[in-house]
Structure formats: structure tokens, C-alpha cells
Amino acid sequence: MNSLAIRTTGLSRHFGPVKAVDGLSLEVPAGTVFGFLGPNGSGKTTTIRLLLGLLEPTRGRAEVLGFDTLTQGDEVRARTGALLEHSGLYERLSAADNLEFYGRVWRLPAAERKARARELLTHMGLWERRGEQVGTWSRGMKQKLAVARALLHRPALIFLDEPTAGLDPVAAAALREDLAALVSREGVTVFLTTHNLAEAEKLCAQVGVIRQGRLLAVGSPDELRARTGGPRAEVVGHGFSEELLARLRARPEVVAAEVQNSHLIIELRSDADMAALVSFLVGAGAQVEEVRRGKASLEEVFLTLMEEEP
């Protein structure tokens, strides 16, 4: 199998004057979860439709699982699964009957249909409720079944477009856990669009950030965090005067320092000695109650990229 699940080169799709996708060049390694992040209207769903061969590019090209999406779209769709804005479920049918129907669509042999449906429903925690009409289920349960539907024919790659949108936090967390377990067990590549930055941080080995159709950044969450600076510390306490801040900013291991909501936020160089900094703060008259050291969150990276000039 190709070591790249997806490769695009200058991929563009214009709708009149609107550049929905604009010169997208991207590589997604096989067997990984790739997060595609961007605000509403940034081109995420259009990109998925291009990758599935459902839209023709205005220019550029894309290969999915080694197939050209423009000339071999049928081969791409036969080897991938997708959960887009519609779940694809028949709500008057039971969960078992939904998977039976899709198993027939994919021309799976009868014994394989039944075994695969049982396997997926069991791993999603839905096996005991397989005979219930899907229309009576919660949105979270329907989304789990929709993911099972997308995985039924053992695709090498699945596209998930905002799979946890509209779910309550408990249902969203449950779906994320089930998805992570399925991906790990089956070795499937996942192309995931999401607004949920915490979700991307937990699930994705790599992320790409898109705005107004253009790719702004791509890399692992740690690589993207590095774009906004090195390590940081948050100091909870009192007595962070302007004089103290001026002295703190003059120290060689400090990149920047500011007070936010009574918390002192210090951007550090990678070799900074935090113990020495705490001693300095106390010696300068600050009252230190708690020190938290960490990195910028993916959300902070995302917001920084959104604020940069186009």
C-alpha cells in the first residue's frame, strides 16, 4: 500500500469568484488520524468532496490511496468510507437492518455481513440494542452507528466531517474513545474535520489549518505549538507589579511576560530554570501560590493563525 493515503498538488475549486479551495498541497500518511481544522466556510467540506471525486477541481490534482480523484473517482469511493453532513441512516429500520442494508450495497457475503455488523456494534456498545428502531435513539447513538456504517466494508480511509457536532460533552467523549479504539485496531487512515480543538489534540497525529481555502499550517500538534513560541509558565499569586514585570522581562530566559486575569503568564526559552525564576519572583516581593508549566494549547495556535494577515 502507498505510504501516503492522500496527496494533493495545487488543488483548487472555485465557485464563480469564490475560491473555496485555493492551491491546496497536502500529504497525509497512511494509518494516521489527520485533523483538518478551520472556521465555517473555510473549505473543509469542499476539500472532502474533491478528495472523494464528487467535485472536479478547477485546477490542480489529488491522489487518494494512489488513485487520481478526477479519472478514478469510482475506485476512490469503493475503497473509502465517509460520514459527511448526513448520517446515511434509515431511521425506521433497526441498527442491525441498517448495517445489513449497507452490507448488501457493498456486496459483502452474508456471513461476512453478519460477523462484521456484530463486531462493529459490539465495539460501539450497541449490540444489545441492535433490534431497536434507529429513529428512537439519541443523536450520540446514531453517530456511533453512522461511524460503524462508514467502516462496514473495511475501507482503508474514512472521511469524518464534524462527527461530534451537536453532541453533548459526554456523548462526544464516548464517540471519540470508540473512534480512537477502532482506528488503533483496524489501522484505518482517518481524515477528520472538526471545530473541536481539544478533540483534534487528543485524536490527531497531524493537523492542517485552513482559512478562506488556503492551507496556513500543517504538522503535529507539537510542531504547530512551536510556531507560537516555546514553553510557558502560568504563575498564580499576587504582587505582580509593573516594576517586577520589567525586571522579569529583562532576564535572559524570559521571552515575554504579562498579567492576565491576575495570573502571570511567562513565555520561556527552552532551557529556562523555573526554580530560579520562582526564587526571583519571591525575592522581588511576589506572593506565589501555584506554578503551572506547559505549552500553548492547540486552540491558542489556531486562534493565532486565524488572526494573522491573509
Phi and psi in degrees as a GROMACS rama.xvg file:
@    title "Ramachandran Plot"
@    xaxis  label "Phi"
@    yaxis  label "Psi"
@TYPE xy
-54.7599  136.637  ASN-2
-70.515  -14.3959  SER-3
-108.332  127.175  LEU-4
-79.1043  -35.988  ALA-5
-137.283  136.656  ILE-6
-141.091  123.9  ARG-7
-120.95  147.357  THR-8
-132.8  109.645  THR-9
57.5524  30.4148  GLY-10
-67.0285  125.119  LEU-11
-137.453  146.591  SER-12
-142.47  118.915  ARG-13
-111.495  139.148  HIS-14
-113.564  92.9667  PHE-15
63.8245  -128.265  GLY-16
-79.935  -8.82648  PRO-17
-86.7245  122.167  VAL-18
-93.113  87.0499  LYS-19
-65.444  -40.9142  ALA-20
-131.015  130.631  VAL-21
-132.928  94.5593  ASP-22
67.3274  42.2415  GLY-23
-78.1226  118.15  LEU-24
-119.581  119.322  SER-25
-151.601  144.656  LEU-26
-129.122  129.429  GLU-27
-118.422  113.969  VAL-28
-65.0431  146.967  PRO-29
-66.5293  147.61  ALA-30
78.3098  15.2319  GLY-31
-119.024  166.022  THR-32
-102.547  117.117  VAL-33
-108.139  123.821  PHE-34
-97.0604  129.922  GLY-35
-112.158  108.05  PHE-36
-110.643  142.316  LEU-37
175.815  157.5  GLY-38
-69.7803  171.273  PRO-39
-55.6512  137.478  ASN-40
79.978  12.1633  GLY-41
-86.3441  -12.1588  SER-42
112.295  8.84422  GLY-43
-65.2132  -51.0873  LYS-44
-68.5256  -37.8388  THR-45
-59.8899  -39.5577  THR-46
-60.6983  -44.8511  THR-47
-61.0315  -42.9197  ILE-48
-64.7516  -35.3015  ARG-49
-65.6509  -43.3305  LEU-50
-67.4487  -27.9912  LEU-51
-85.3043  -2.73429  LEU-52
74.6379  19.0953  GLY-53
-86.8328  -19.1872  LEU-54
-126.133  144.309  LEU-55
-87.8273  137.026  GLU-56
-70.5027  148.22  PRO-57
-68.537  -39.3477  THR-58
-159.39  173.083  ARG-59
82.1974  -178.704  GLY-60
-149.075  163.897  ARG-61
-142.027  142.168  ALA-62
-118.921  132.059  GLU-63
-124.253  120.393  VAL-64
55.4555  32.3966  LEU-65
85.8839  -0.544412  GLY-66
-105.464  140.382  PHE-67
-74.8543  125.309  ASP-68
-69.1441  -23.3424  THR-69
-79.0098  -41.4717  LEU-70
-104.045  -15.1586  THR-71
-129.5  39.5759  GLN-72
-59.9929  -36.4081  GLY-73
-62.5304  -41.2647  ASP-74
-65.2554  -39.1297  GLU-75
-61.2822  -49.8748  VAL-76
-67.6756  -28.2201  ARG-77
-70.5884  -23.774  ALA-78
-108.883  4.66478  ARG-79
-124.247  162.65  THR-80
-121.545  157.128  GLY-81
-147.62  136.456  ALA-82
-124.429  100.736  LEU-83
-101.147  -142.558  LEU-84
-71.6705  -22.9803  GLU-85
-108.889  139.428  HIS-86
-70.2567  -26.0694  SER-87
78.8456  10.8604  GLY-88
-92.8224  148.927  LEU-89
-99.3313  108.416  TYR-90
-71.4914  -18.5828  GLU-91
-85.0549  -8.85331  ARG-92
-95.0503  161.286  LEU-93
-76.7714  168.428  SER-94
-61.0694  -43.7433  ALA-95
-62.8289  -40.9403  ALA-96
-70.1168  -33.3148  ASP-97
-60.052  -47.7554  ASN-98
-70.3603  -32.5154  LEU-99
-62.2238  -43.8167  GLU-100
-60.4771  -49.2159  PHE-101
-69.4013  -31.3403  TYR-102
-61.268  -37.6321  GLY-103
-69.384  -38.6163  ARG-104
-58.6757  -41.6195  VAL-105
-82.7062  2.50334  TRP-106
58.9671  38.9302  ARG-107
-77.9732  140.333  LEU-108
-59.0588  152.674  PRO-109
-55.3951  -46.138  ALA-110
-64.5816  -39.2511  ALA-111
-68.1528  -38.9033  GLU-112
-56.2201  -49.6341  ARG-113
-67.0076  -43.0665  LYS-114
-65.9812  -42.6779  ALA-115
-67.633  -40.606  ARG-116
-62.2124  -43.8907  ALA-117
-63.529  -43.2541  ARG-118
-58.8952  -49.4097  GLU-119
-70.0671  -43.5648  LEU-120
-64.5495  -35.7827  LEU-121
-65.2437  -46.6313  THR-122
-68.0478  -24.9031  HIS-123
-89.7133  0.273326  MET-124
72.6344  26.0386  GLY-125
-115.539  -0.98105  LEU-126
-59.9561  -40.9564  TRP-127
-68.5077  -15.5781  GLU-128
-114.331  21.711  ARG-129
-63.5207  -26.0293  ARG-130
-87.7369  -2.98046  GLY-131
-81.7522  147.526  GLU-132
-66.6704  128.432  GLN-133
-63.3458  -30.308  VAL-134
-60.6904  -18.7028  GLY-135
-89.3221  -4.87783  THR-136
-83.2932  162.073  TRP-137
-72.5016  163.296  SER-138
-61.904  -37.2056  ARG-139
-62.8638  -42.6651  GLY-140
-66.506  -38.3592  MET-141
-62.9897  -40.3944  LYS-142
-65.6071  -38.3162  GLN-143
-60.9546  -42.8706  LYS-144
-66.255  -37.1193  LEU-145
-64.7799  -37.81  ALA-146
-65.0049  -42.1309  VAL-147
-60.2258  -41.3958  ALA-148
-59.5977  -41.5964  ARG-149
-68.4356  -26.343  ALA-150
-96.0182  -3.56883  LEU-151
-55.3352  -43.5564  LEU-152
-92.1848  18.6167  HIS-153
55.1561  55.9539  ARG-154
-69.4279  155.136  PRO-155
-79.1041  -20.3409  ALA-156
-145.855  135.345  LEU-157
-125.243  143.453  ILE-158
-104.873  124.19  PHE-159
-121.719  114.142  LEU-160
-101.279  102.483  ASP-161
52.2747  56.962  GLU-162
-65.2203  -24.4157  PRO-163
-103.518  7.14651  THR-164
-60.7717  132.512  ALA-165
83.224  -3.21721  GLY-166
-87.9322  149.141  LEU-167
-71.835  162.612  ASP-168
-55.7284  -37.1004  PRO-169
-68.4612  -45.4764  VAL-170
-65.3288  -39.244  ALA-171
-64.0556  -43.466  ALA-172
-63.9592  -39.8693  ALA-173
-64.4348  -41.8935  ALA-174
-65.6855  -40.2752  LEU-175
-60.4545  -44.182  ARG-176
-62.8313  -44.5747  GLU-177
-63.7807  -40.8478  ASP-178
-65.0386  -45.329  LEU-179
-60.3867  -41.2644  ALA-180
-66.0667  -41.9046  ALA-181
-64.9802  -42.4476  LEU-182
-62.8958  -43.9066  VAL-183
-63.0791  -42.1708  SER-184
-73.6654  -38.394  ARG-185
-98.8077  -10.7656  GLU-186
67.3923  22.6793  GLY-187
-78.9934  147.695  VAL-188
-85.9474  138.034  THR-189
-122.875  129.242  VAL-190
-108.486  107.922  PHE-191
-116.664  122.807  LEU-192
-99.2453  141.515  THR-193
-158.596  150.519  THR-194
-92.407  -13.9244  HIS-195
-87.1869  103.636  ASN-196
-68.5915  -35.1203  LEU-197
-64.1753  -36.7802  ALA-198
-61.9237  -47.4012  GLU-199
-61.7265  -40.0237  ALA-200
-64.1395  -35.8756  GLU-201
-79.7796  -36.2992  LYS-202
-96.5765  -31.1255  LEU-203
-97.3231  132.777  CYS-204
-78.3709  -32.2054  ALA-205
-136.989  151.079  GLN-206
-136.063  149.709  VAL-207
-123.347  143.013  GLY-208
-115.031  125.886  VAL-209
-121.61  142.159  ILE-210
-144.228  130.704  ARG-211
50.3339  40.6507  GLN-212
82.1691  -5.00637  GLY-213
-110.692  138.303  ARG-214
-76.8287  120.802  LEU-215
-91.5847  -35.624  LEU-216
-161.13  151.513  ALA-217
-149.1  143.212  VAL-218
158.148  -176.013  GLY-219
-70.9079  159.221  SER-220
-53.0113  -38.843  PRO-221
-65.565  -39.4691  ASP-222
-65.1413  -38.4727  GLU-223
-70.1467  -36.3213  LEU-224
-61.2536  -36.4528  ARG-225
-63.3695  -22.5752  ALA-226
-66.0328  -27.9545  ARG-227
-96.9518  11.6826  THR-228
117.344  178.243  GLY-229
-87.6633  -151.043  GLY-230
-66.064  162.698  PRO-231
-142.398  162.841  ARG-232
-133.904  143.428  ALA-233
-115.508  121.961  GLU-234
-111.429  122.25  VAL-235
-97.7724  131.639  VAL-236
164.974  -152.579  GLY-237
-140.387  167.392  HIS-238
84.1393  25.5506  GLY-239
-88.6827  78.8356  PHE-240
-77.5141  165.682  SER-241
-62.5319  -36.665  GLU-242
-63.2348  -43.2209  GLU-243
-63.2909  -43.3224  LEU-244
-60.7321  -41.402  LEU-245
-62.3127  -42.9241  ALA-246
-67.7554  -37.7424  ARG-247
-64.5057  -44.4542  LEU-248
-65.3962  -22.0787  ARG-249
-80.0859  -11.9884  ALA-250
-73.2342  143.059  ARG-251
-66.4347  -27.2457  PRO-252
-85.6004  -2.83516  GLU-253
-104.333  125.715  VAL-254
-86.683  -43.5171  VAL-255
-158.786  156.584  ALA-256
-150.742  136.055  ALA-257
-154.352  159.371  GLU-258
-100.459  126.844  VAL-259
-128.372  118.807  GLN-260
51.4544  45.8443  ASN-261
69.6731  5.95882  SER-262
-105.791  138.617  HIS-263
-90.7553  116.809  LEU-264
-103.577  121.316  ILE-265
-119.132  121.067  ILE-266
-86.0666  127.477  GLU-267
-114.307  156.113  LEU-268
-78.6434  158.739  ARG-269
-61.9928  -26.6992  SER-270
-99.5487  18.3265  ASP-271
-65.3554  140.701  ALA-272
-96.8671  104.324  ASP-273
-68.3864  -34.313  MET-274
-61.6457  -40.4507  ALA-275
-66.8171  -35.6775  ALA-276
-67.1814  -40.6114  LEU-277
-64.322  -42.0777  VAL-278
-60.4872  -40.2263  SER-279
-62.3888  -45.4256  PHE-280
-61.7485  -44.9918  LEU-281
-64.4081  -43.614  VAL-282
-63.6102  -26.5426  GLY-283
-87.6235  3.79854  ALA-284
102.485  0.880624  GLY-285
-77.6152  149.268  ALA-286
-102.943  107.594  GLN-287
-96.9385  120.579  VAL-288
-101.104  -33.1054  GLU-289
-158.302  144.528  GLU-290
-128.225  126.853  VAL-291
-120.926  126.906  ARG-292
-112.266  138.959  ARG-293
-172.271  -159.015  GLY-294
-120.767  167.381  LYS-295
-61.8928  141.893  ALA-296
-76.618  161.571  SER-297
-62.5969  -31.9784  LEU-298
-62.3847  -41.8854  GLU-299
-64.5499  -39.7972  GLU-300
-62.0173  -46.1558  VAL-301
-59.875  -47.3733  PHE-302
-64.8256  -37.3051  LEU-303
-61.8893  -43.9206  THR-304
-65.2498  -37.2255  LEU-305
-66.6984  -28.1343  MET-306
-86.1149  -14.9927  GLU-307
-70.0857  155.947  GLU-308
-64.4783  139.489  GLU-309
